[in-house]
Amino acid sequence: MTADFRHFYQKTWAERTDIVAQQAHLTPAEQALFKQYYLEQHHEIIENYLTDYPLPMGLAVNFVVDGVNRIIPMVTEEPSVIAAASNGAKIVKRAGGFTTTLNQREMIGQIVLEHLADPEQTATIIEQHAAALLDVADAAHPSLKKRGGGARSLRTRVLGQGYLSIDLFVDVQAAMGANMLNSMLEAVAKSIGVMTKTDALMSILSNYATASLVKAECDIPVGLLQAGRYSGELVAQKMASASTVAQLDPYRATTHNKGIMNGIDALAIASGNDWRALESGAHAYAAKDGQYRGMSKWTTDGTTLHGELELPLPVGIVGGSIKINELAQLNQRLLGIQTAGDLERIMIAVGLAQNLAALRALVTTGIQQGHMHLQLKSLAMAAGATAAELPKILQQLELAPQQDLATTQRLIADMRQIKEETDD
């Protein structure tokens, strides 16, 4: 029998869970999970709310960013992310820490016109009225201007095939600013429609936030990079070579950049920010010259390893769901931030630390040594090992010819059988 999902959004929470349980034939224990993670206030965040989906939150340490010690809350399900970030930050801390640069912080929105016979002429008309259009934008959100923000500039771009983009640059202050920017764009689009007798195709923010770039750098004496039998000088050289490969090869660049975003996404989630928007902007920036490349660059002169990472990171510390997310607010306290710019500076440093740890492991002991130890712990827990059993099971797993769920369950069963016989 198929459950009735008509007007599902109008149902009460109890009615929704009953319908879902009926459709999926859930057991009472499975239905109880909805209640276990349920938060009433989250009805207001998304439609058709059922329950929360918990992810582990931990703390990366050892970070020094612009001379300030920081602790970094991170939300991730991947076992090695926080360990790698802390490890990378520890190396950089011994070298003096990360330095960051944040030149401006503006969001960009687009008003797109279509089917223009002469896009260049339309662009000229709009540019001649730019000051008035900026006033229209500010009037659509006057409170933003009162707080020191507001519309800053306007540019036009002929896209080809009769399309024209009018780009509005707005200082959104402490917010990520999507909603306020979209409201301003729609007001400006109406004025442009009157001015050009052309209705806009669409008015929407761009997540390619090239006016909100932040950069992190670090300089590490090569002696700090020594790893086992690998000298620091050799490690630096190999890391620089690995960085070059990521600039040349999109296949390598994709994985290189995924590692960077491991850290950035984890902090974005912990701070209540839209990690999907950051991902899209970061990957677009990685292809800004026409080829997808590694986001970071590492170079060495034989004595020092220099690393740098620049990305668009338009984050916010107010607005959206942040104001009703108590953990996001708590994590701002842990971070010790006062402005959205502070968060951007820390976030870019986290990405560079993550990349440092990954590349150093990759060109020395291999990425699997530390990564797999943490993965085996997750495997053992999934197989049912208790906290007391974990140390011994991990030792046995590391020596096992196969490291899978069936092997782990067998090892746990054997260990428990021996314990029962010993106890008897």
JODAQUI-V949013 format. One record per residue. N is the residue number from 0. PSI is psi in degrees with one decimal (none if undefined). BURIAL is b if it has 16 or more other C-alpha atoms within 10 Angstrom, else e. D_LAST is the distance of its C-alpha to the last C-alpha in Angstrom with 2 decimals. Layout:
# JODAQUI-V949013
N|PSI|BURIAL|D_LAST / N|PSI|BURIAL|D_LAST
This chain:
# JODAQUI-V949013
0|134.6|e|51.83 / 1|130.4|e|52.98 / 2|158.2|e|52.75 / 3|107.4|e|55.98 / 4|11.4|e|56.12 / 5|136.9|e|59.79 / 6|37.7|e|60.57 / 7|-35.8|e|56.92 / 8|-18.7|e|57.96 / 9|-6.9|e|59.45 / 10|156.3|e|56.30 / 11|166.2|e|54.19 / 12|-42.4|b|50.75 / 13|-40.1|e|49.18 / 14|-41.0|e|51.52 / 15|-48.6|b|50.73 / 16|-34.0|b|46.97 / 17|-42.1|e|47.47 / 18|-44.5|b|49.72 / 19|-42.5|b|47.35 / 20|-38.7|b|44.39 / 21|-46.4|e|46.60 / 22|-42.3|e|47.83 / 23|0.8|e|44.48 / 24|52.4|e|42.48 / 25|146.4|e|40.04 / 26|163.3|e|36.96 / 27|-38.2|e|36.76 / 28|-39.1|e|34.17 / 29|-40.2|e|36.62 / 30|-32.0|e|39.51 / 31|-23.8|e|37.70 / 32|-32.6|e|37.87 / 33|-44.6|b|41.64 / 34|-35.0|e|41.39 / 35|-37.9|e|38.70 / 36|17.0|e|41.09 / 37|135.7|b|44.36 / 38|119.8|e|47.11 / 39|-39.6|e|50.26 / 40|-16.0|e|52.63 / 41|-4.6|b|51.72 / 42|-30.4|e|53.68 / 43|-8.9|e|56.70 / 44|-45.5|e|55.63 / 45|159.1|e|55.22 / 46|152.3|e|56.32 / 47|36.4|b|53.97 / 48|135.5|b|51.23 / 49|-53.2|b|47.76 / 50|174.1|b|45.32 / 51|156.6|e|44.61 / 52|100.3|e|42.79 / 53|142.0|e|40.83 / 54|149.6|e|40.77 / 55|139.9|e|39.08 / 56|127.5|b|41.44 / 57|-170.1|b|41.05 / 58|122.1|e|43.36 / 59|140.2|b|45.09 / 60|178.3|b|46.22 / 61|7.2|b|48.60 / 62|130.0|b|51.62 / 63|115.0|b|55.09 / 64|116.9|b|57.76 / 65|40.8|b|61.39 / 66|2.1|e|60.36 / 67|131.0|e|58.07 / 68|131.0|e|54.30 / 69|145.4|b|52.58 / 70|140.2|b|49.10 / 71|107.1|b|48.73 / 72|134.7|b|46.74 / 73|136.8|b|45.80 / 74|116.9|b|44.43 / 75|152.5|b|42.90 / 76|-6.8|e|40.04 / 77|124.2|e|40.40 / 78|-35.7|b|37.79 / 79|-2.1|b|40.10 / 80|-51.6|b|43.23 / 81|-39.3|b|42.74 / 82|-42.6|b|41.33 / 83|-44.0|b|44.36 / 84|-44.7|b|46.85 / 85|-38.3|b|45.56 / 86|-46.4|b|45.60 / 87|-42.5|b|49.14 / 88|-34.1|b|50.33 / 89|-41.5|b|48.97 / 90|-45.8|b|51.11 / 91|-34.1|b|54.16 / 92|-40.9|b|53.66 / 93|-19.4|e|54.03 / 94|4.5|b|57.25 / 95|-7.6|b|58.66 / 96|179.7|b|57.27 / 97|146.5|b|58.67 / 98|143.3|b|62.24 / 99|158.3|b|63.28 / 100|127.9|b|66.58 / 101|102.5|e|67.39 / 102|-37.4|e|71.08 / 103|164.6|e|71.38 / 104|87.2|b|69.29 / 105|144.8|b|70.98 / 106|153.8|b|69.89 / 107|133.5|b|71.99 / 108|154.2|b|72.94 / 109|137.8|b|74.96 / 110|118.6|b|77.78 / 111|125.3|b|78.56 / 112|148.0|b|81.95 / 113|165.4|b|82.62 / 114|39.3|e|85.60 / 115|131.3|e|87.79 / 116|-35.2|e|91.04 / 117|82.0|e|91.33 / 118|-36.4|b|88.02 / 119|-41.2|e|89.65 / 120|-41.9|e|92.35 / 121|-40.8|b|89.84 / 122|-40.7|b|87.82 / 123|-42.1|e|91.00 / 124|-45.4|e|91.74 / 125|-42.7|b|88.25 / 126|-34.0|b|88.37 / 127|-23.5|e|91.75 / 128|20.8|e|90.18 / 129|-43.9|b|86.94 / 130|-43.7|e|87.65 / 131|-38.2|e|88.28 / 132|-34.5|b|85.15 / 133|-36.4|b|83.04 / 134|-39.3|e|84.58 / 135|-42.9|b|83.59 / 136|-46.3|b|80.01 / 137|-35.4|b|79.90 / 138|-25.1|b|81.48 / 139|-18.5|b|78.66 / 140|68.4|b|76.13 / 141|-28.9|e|78.14 / 142|-29.9|e|75.21 / 143|-42.3|b|73.95 / 144|-35.9|e|77.28 / 145|-28.8|e|77.24 / 146|4.8|e|73.93 / 147|-1.2|e|75.53 / 148|-155.0|b|74.51 / 149|-179.8|b|76.37 / 150|134.8|b|78.07 / 151|-40.9|b|78.97 / 152|169.9|b|80.58 / 153|139.5|b|81.26 / 154|157.9|e|81.67 / 155|147.3|b|82.60 / 156|121.7|e|81.35 / 157|118.0|b|83.02 / 158|-16.8|e|80.25 / 159|159.5|e|82.49 / 160|31.2|e|83.46 / 161|9.1|e|84.98 / 162|143.3|b|81.96 / 163|131.9|b|82.14 / 164|127.2|b|79.36 / 165|115.4|b|80.27 / 166|124.5|b|77.57 / 167|126.4|b|77.22 / 168|125.7|b|75.60 / 169|132.1|b|74.19 / 170|109.3|b|72.68 / 171|9.3|b|69.91 / 172|-128.0|b|68.91 / 173|-5.2|b|65.28 / 174|162.1|b|64.43 / 175|-36.5|b|63.59 / 176|11.4|b|66.63 / 177|-48.6|b|66.33 / 178|-45.7|e|67.58 / 179|-37.5|b|70.40 / 180|-43.0|b|71.53 / 181|-37.0|b|71.63 / 182|-42.5|b|73.75 / 183|-40.2|b|76.16 / 184|-42.1|b|76.39 / 185|-36.7|b|77.32 / 186|-43.6|b|80.08 / 187|-37.9|b|81.47 / 188|-37.9|b|81.31 / 189|-42.7|e|83.57 / 190|-40.3|b|86.10 / 191|-36.9|b|86.03 / 192|-42.3|e|86.60 / 193|-41.0|e|89.74 / 194|-40.5|e|90.86 / 195|-3.4|e|90.42 / 196|37.1|e|90.68 / 197|123.3|b|87.38 / 198|140.8|e|84.19 / 199|141.9|b|81.00 / 200|-42.8|e|78.56 / 201|157.7|e|75.67 / 202|115.8|b|74.88 / 203|148.3|b|71.40 / 204|159.2|b|69.70 / 205|134.9|b|68.68 / 206|-1.2|b|65.23 / 207|78.4|b|66.86 / 208|68.8|b|67.42 / 209|-6.2|b|69.47 / 210|14.8|b|71.03 / 211|52.7|b|67.69 / 212|142.5|b|66.65 / 213|144.2|b|64.44 / 214|137.6|b|63.79 / 215|143.1|b|61.22 / 216|156.3|b|61.76 / 217|150.6|b|60.08 / 218|119.6|b|61.08 / 219|119.6|b|58.38 / 220|133.6|b|59.16 / 221|-24.9|b|57.69 / 222|-25.2|b|55.83 / 223|-8.7|b|53.42 / 224|-1.2|b|52.41 / 225|136.4|b|50.99 / 226|102.4|b|47.74 / 227|-123.5|e|46.06 / 228|-4.5|e|48.52 / 229|122.2|e|50.92 / 230|155.8|b|53.74 / 231|-37.7|b|54.77 / 232|-40.8|b|58.14 / 233|-41.1|b|56.62 / 234|-44.5|b|54.27 / 235|-43.1|b|57.28 / 236|-43.2|b|59.29 / 237|-37.6|b|56.60 / 238|-41.1|b|56.09 / 239|-39.1|b|59.85 / 240|-42.4|b|59.90 / 241|-37.0|b|57.10 / 242|-40.6|b|59.13 / 243|-42.1|b|62.18 / 244|-39.7|b|60.39 / 245|-23.9|b|59.47 / 246|-27.0|b|63.18 / 247|-31.6|e|64.21 / 248|113.1|e|61.65 / 249|-28.4|b|60.74 / 250|-43.8|e|57.58 / 251|-38.1|b|56.25 / 252|-37.2|b|57.84 / 253|-45.1|b|55.92 / 254|-39.5|e|52.50 / 255|-47.2|b|53.89 / 256|-30.4|b|55.05 / 257|-39.9|b|51.90 / 258|-39.9|b|50.08 / 259|-45.7|b|52.74 / 260|-18.2|b|52.46 / 261|-48.2|b|48.66 / 262|-43.8|b|49.38 / 263|-44.3|b|52.55 / 264|-41.5|b|51.06 / 265|-38.6|b|47.99 / 266|-35.8|b|50.33 / 267|-44.2|b|52.71 / 268|-43.2|b|50.04 / 269|-28.9|b|48.83 / 270|6.3|b|52.45 / 271|20.0|b|53.24 / 272|164.4|b|55.57 / 273|96.0|b|56.30 / 274|-25.6|b|54.46 / 275|-39.0|e|56.04 / 276|-40.8|b|59.51 / 277|-41.0|b|58.60 / 278|-48.6|b|57.19 / 279|-43.6|e|60.36 / 280|-40.8|b|62.66 / 281|-43.9|b|60.78 / 282|-34.1|b|60.74 / 283|-40.5|b|64.41 / 284|-30.7|b|65.24 / 285|-16.8|b|63.46 / 286|22.5|e|66.04 / 287|-24.2|e|69.05 / 288|11.2|e|71.07 / 289|-13.5|e|70.56 / 290|138.7|e|67.48 / 291|125.3|b|63.89 / 292|168.0|b|62.76 / 293|138.9|b|60.03 / 294|-32.9|b|60.33 / 295|163.1|b|59.82 / 296|134.6|b|61.69 / 297|130.0|b|60.60 / 298|155.9|b|63.15 / 299|145.7|b|63.23 / 300|11.2|e|66.03 / 301|-22.7|e|63.82 / 302|-27.0|e|63.15 / 303|138.6|b|62.16 / 304|122.9|b|60.30 / 305|128.5|b|61.97 / 306|144.5|b|60.26 / 307|148.5|b|61.79 / 308|124.6|b|60.94 / 309|130.9|b|63.38 / 310|156.2|b|62.67 / 311|122.6|b|64.00 / 312|74.1|b|61.52 / 313|81.0|b|63.17 / 314|169.0|b|60.52 / 315|160.5|b|60.98 / 316|-0.3|b|59.60 / 317|169.2|b|61.21 / 318|174.4|b|61.97 / 319|-140.6|b|60.15 / 320|-4.6|e|56.67 / 321|-38.4|b|56.19 / 322|-18.3|e|57.75 / 323|8.6|b|55.13 / 324|101.0|e|52.14 / 325|-35.7|e|50.72 / 326|-36.8|e|48.37 / 327|-41.0|b|51.33 / 328|-40.6|b|53.27 / 329|-41.2|e|50.43 / 330|-28.1|b|50.14 / 331|-37.5|b|53.84 / 332|-43.4|e|53.16 / 333|-40.2|e|50.41 / 334|-25.9|b|52.85 / 335|34.4|b|55.58 / 336|152.8|b|58.23 / 337|-25.7|e|61.58 / 338|164.7|e|63.12 / 339|-32.7|b|62.30 / 340|-37.6|b|63.67 / 341|-43.9|b|61.01 / 342|-40.5|b|58.33 / 343|-43.2|b|60.09 / 344|-43.0|b|60.21 / 345|-41.6|b|56.51 / 346|-40.9|b|55.63 / 347|-33.3|b|57.66 / 348|-38.1|b|56.07 / 349|-42.9|b|52.60 / 350|-40.1|b|53.75 / 351|-37.2|b|55.07 / 352|-41.8|b|51.93 / 353|-43.1|b|49.83 / 354|-39.6|b|52.18 / 355|-50.0|b|52.19 / 356|-41.5|b|48.42 / 357|-46.9|b|48.31 / 358|-40.7|b|51.21 / 359|-43.4|b|49.99 / 360|-40.9|b|46.60 / 361|-39.4|b|48.31 / 362|2.7|b|50.67 / 363|-94.5|b|48.23 / 364|-14.1|e|44.49 / 365|150.2|e|44.78 / 366|-21.8|e|43.88 / 367|-26.9|e|40.43 / 368|-56.6|e|38.71 / 369|-37.0|e|38.37 / 370|-44.8|b|38.72 / 371|-29.4|e|35.88 / 372|-42.8|b|33.36 / 373|-34.9|b|34.02 / 374|-38.1|e|34.08 / 375|-34.3|b|30.65 / 376|-43.5|b|29.32 / 377|-40.0|e|30.95 / 378|-44.4|b|29.53 / 379|-40.1|b|25.93 / 380|-39.4|b|26.51 / 381|-29.5|e|28.16 / 382|-5.9|b|25.18 / 383|10.2|e|22.98 / 384|139.6|b|21.47 / 385|168.2|e|20.86 / 386|-37.2|e|22.72 / 387|-29.4|e|19.68 / 388|-19.7|e|18.99 / 389|-50.6|b|22.69 / 390|-45.3|e|23.27 / 391|-40.0|e|20.82 / 392|-40.6|b|21.86 / 393|-39.6|b|25.48 / 394|-44.4|e|25.13 / 395|-37.9|e|23.82 / 396|-39.6|b|26.50 / 397|-22.4|e|29.26 / 398|-8.9|e|28.53 / 399|142.1|e|28.07 / 400|-27.0|e|31.11 / 401|134.7|e|31.11 / 402|78.2|e|30.59 / 403|178.2|e|30.54 / 404|-43.5|e|28.60 / 405|-42.8|e|27.05 / 406|-43.0|b|25.85 / 407|-43.8|b|24.44 / 408|-38.2|b|22.55 / 409|-42.4|e|21.09 / 410|-40.6|b|20.04 / 411|-44.3|b|18.37 / 412|-42.9|e|16.51 / 413|-42.9|e|15.44 / 414|-40.6|e|14.33 / 415|-36.4|e|12.25 / 416|-45.0|e|10.69 / 417|-40.1|e|9.91 / 418|-41.8|e|8.54 / 419|-42.6|e|6.14 / 420|-36.8|e|5.13 / 421|-41.7|e|5.43 / 422|-36.0|e|3.81 / 423|none|e|0.00
